[in-house]
Amino acid sequence: MSFIPAAATVEIVEKEALESLLFSPEDVLTEVADRQRRRADADRAVTLGNAYHGKLDIYFQTADGATKRVATTVWAADAEHLTLKSGAMLPLRAVLGFDFY
């Protein structure tokens, strides 16, 4: 399922810039069902990355409330983080959704 951002503007960032961003300690998703869907989509992203080396867009929110997008390959996912190509990490709690293409 593709994620369509509600924000009018979405800044595109490179995966190398993720380490300089700040993320809220709170989860951006409030509903349990939305968190479960995100976790399932994260696992799907890992399969896409490892089996097909496929890229996808990840929409996420920073601590200041800005919505951002990164186009990358996901190598691993656990309950706390996504590990992206080149070793960059993104907290799963900051992820709003994925756009598979």
PyMOL commands that set and color helices and strands:
alter all, ss='L'
color gray80, all
select helices_A, chain A and resi 15-20+32-52+85-87+92-94
alter helices_A, ss='H'
color red, helices_A
select strands_A, chain A and resi 11-12+56-61+67-72+74-77+81-84+89-91+95-100
alter strands_A, ss='S'
color yellow, strands_A
deselect
rebuild
show_as cartoon
